[in-house]
Amino acid sequence: MNTSNTQRILPRILRRCGRLTWKLLPEPAQNTKLLRRVGRWIYRHFTSKTMRFQSHYTQFMRNPSLVGTVAHLAVERAASRPLRMTSIGCSTGAELYSVIAMVRSAAPDARIQAFGIDLASDVVDAARNGVYWPGKSSATNSVFESGRPEVLVHEAPGLLNILYPQADGSLHVRAHLKKDVEWLVSDASDRNLVKRIGRQDVVLANNVLGPMDDGLAARCLQNLMTLVRPGGYLVIDGVEQNLKYRLLASSGFTPILSNAREIWNGDPSKKGWPWVRWGHEPFSTDEGWHILKVTIFRNDADVIAGRHPVLVAEEAVGERYLV
């Protein structure tokens, strides 16, 4: 075996052995301060730059705690005026439809104007059509990997408030949920996006920035912050932790701590840390947790000294998330 093959294969073997060893550790042991520090070191040096590929994976009610909390906050915003919300990297629409369904359940008469935005026109078309097949992804043959199905077969009976079954086995989004949404092809880094859709009460941006290089992800996150109305909410997960802390800690966006633990642990696809890039480390209240392990942030930046949120973000102190 030549040197280049050894350099390529040896890290894979070490990762595989390390991952198997880690899985054998009891969960309480994995959540000790020492093991969290070890896990962060592993993640930073062996995992964070791996598997950086985009996928169209989305799922109805993927994280019920997150969807329910966002919907509750959105209903409060909708009490006095039309609710405006946007899903960035919307894929085939499952997350946005899930939130709208929860809002409609709590506030049937709420006035909603929603936008679903993605780079890939075919998944935007799929979201607009609102037709899904249990056990199959609607994003096949698209720009990025299709990922998992939007509806798992065993979950379909529990989604009848969002989807209604057809004779051919397909599931269609209910008409009263579809009427509120405009689906657009656009880029999260486009500075003209705010002119196109206006500022929003809720901006969903989950699992879209993580695969990007840090520079592009930072530009996108700053741009998304400008979309949020004063008092509105940014919902952000799946972004590189140092970047998240650097931009949000001093931005004037206030972390919403309600249900933080349940939300952090609520998505089964986030298992596998520290060996999987998108995995969540065990929930803890270590220093910085209120930024790093919180998903929902309220825009108070416009209230603090009347300053624009992206200007505050660009002046962030640049603290690092250290083990």
DATA-V511130 format. One record per backbone hydrogen bond with DSSP energy under -0.5 kcal/mol. NH is the residue of the N-H (numbers start at 1). CO is the residue of the C=O. If there is no record, write none. Layout:
((NH | CO) (NH | CO))
This chain:
((6 | 2) (7 | 3) (8 | 4) (9 | 5) (10 | 6) (11 | 7) (12 | 8) (13 | 9) (14 | 10) (15 | 11) (16 | 12) (17 | 13) (18 | 14) (19 | 15) (20 | 16) (21 | 17) (22 | 18) (23 | 19) (24 | 20) (24 | 21) (25 | 21) (25 | 22) (29 | 26) (30 | 26) (31 | 27) (32 | 29) (36 | 32) (37 | 33) (38 | 34) (39 | 35) (40 | 36) (41 | 37) (42 | 38) (43 | 39) (44 | 40) (45 | 41) (46 | 42) (47 | 42) (47 | 43) (48 | 43) (50 | 47) (53 | 51) (56 | 145) (58 | 148) (60 | 150) (62 | 59) (64 | 61) (67 | 63) (68 | 64) (69 | 65) (70 | 66) (71 | 67) (72 | 68) (73 | 69) (74 | 70) (75 | 71) (76 | 72) (77 | 73) (78 | 74) (79 | 75) (79 | 76) (80 | 77) (83 | 111) (85 | 83) (85 | 113) (86 | 202) (87 | 115) (88 | 86) (88 | 204) (89 | 117) (90 | 87) (90 | 117) (93 | 90) (97 | 93) (98 | 94) (99 | 95) (100 | 96) (101 | 97) (102 | 98) (103 | 99) (104 | 100) (105 | 101) (106 | 102) (107 | 103) (110 | 107) (112 | 110) (113 | 83) (114 | 180) (115 | 85) (116 | 182) (117 | 87) (118 | 184) (121 | 119) (124 | 120) (125 | 121) (126 | 122) (127 | 123) (128 | 124) (129 | 125) (130 | 126) (131 | 126) (132 | 171) (133 | 136) (134 | 169) (135 | 151) (136 | 133) (142 | 139) (145 | 54) (150 | 136) (155 | 152) (156 | 152) (156 | 153) (158 | 155) (159 | 156) (160 | 157) (162 | 159) (163 | 159) (164 | 172) (166 | 170) (169 | 166) (171 | 132) (172 | 164) (173 | 130) (174 | 162) (177 | 174) (178 | 174) (179 | 175) (180 | 177) (181 | 178) (182 | 114) (184 | 116) (186 | 118) (186 | 184) (190 | 187) (191 | 189) (193 | 190) (196 | 192) (197 | 193) (198 | 194) (200 | 227) (201 | 84) (202 | 84) (203 | 233) (204 | 86) (204 | 202) (205 | 203) (205 | 235) (207 | 237) (208 | 237) (210 | 238) (212 | 209) (217 | 213) (218 | 214) (219 | 215) (220 | 216) (221 | 217) (222 | 218) (223 | 219) (224 | 220) (225 | 221) (226 | 222) (227 | 223) (227 | 224) (228 | 225) (229 | 200) (231 | 299) (232 | 229) (233 | 201) (234 | 297) (235 | 203) (235 | 233) (236 | 234) (236 | 295) (237 | 205) (244 | 240) (245 | 241) (246 | 242) (247 | 243) (248 | 244) (249 | 245) (251 | 248) (254 | 252) (254 | 298) (256 | 296) (257 | 255) (260 | 257) (263 | 259) (264 | 260) (265 | 261) (266 | 263) (268 | 266) (270 | 267) (271 | 268) (275 | 272) (276 | 272) (279 | 276) (280 | 270) (289 | 286) (291 | 288) (292 | 288) (293 | 289) (294 | 291) (297 | 234) (298 | 254) (299 | 232) (300 | 252) (300 | 298) (303 | 300) (304 | 300) (305 | 303) (307 | 301) (307 | 304) (311 | 308) (312 | 308) (313 | 309) (314 | 310) (315 | 311) (315 | 312) (316 | 313) (318 | 246) (322 | 320))
